[in-house]
Amino acid sequence: MKRRPLGATCALVALAFALVPAAPPVRAQLAALPRVIVPAPPPVIVPAPPPAVAPSLIEAKIDPALLALMAADPQRLLPGP
């Protein structure tokens, strides 16, 4: 098996690089793209948490007979207003 001289191989590689057209740099490709201005998203408005109400205040507003019905059977549907 014959070995080619290293100089001839290098010369062929250099000739191949010289004949192949070089691609433009990436920066040149990106510079040609139009610039798109994206508007900022609208601000998120977080509602304030509801005020804390003591359970004793709520129970004072509920009819005692209805409280007794709810305590007797919590799973039962009660009549509406």
Steps between C-alpha positions, in 0.01 A plus 500: 500500500648831394485808716444838342735774600360716776569818304279392208211418735529838672511672161176325394328599825612863459377499139161362610464776760593760242244379244202459738321833549507616858170544682431850629558546872203447728505865605448607140200268467343627822556863404285451189197393706245774575480608860170419666386713790300294746283705735532431870224285649236683703562512875334232707263643756469271800183556702538560869413206723158518663498630855515236769167457678477323832274190490306626802387805297374276218314267736329799661342586163367147428159396633546264797244254358698481173825444696329210682390348164851532358657344809250210498575392137786689327461306171129573455393768252323782678226720355614813315406859582 
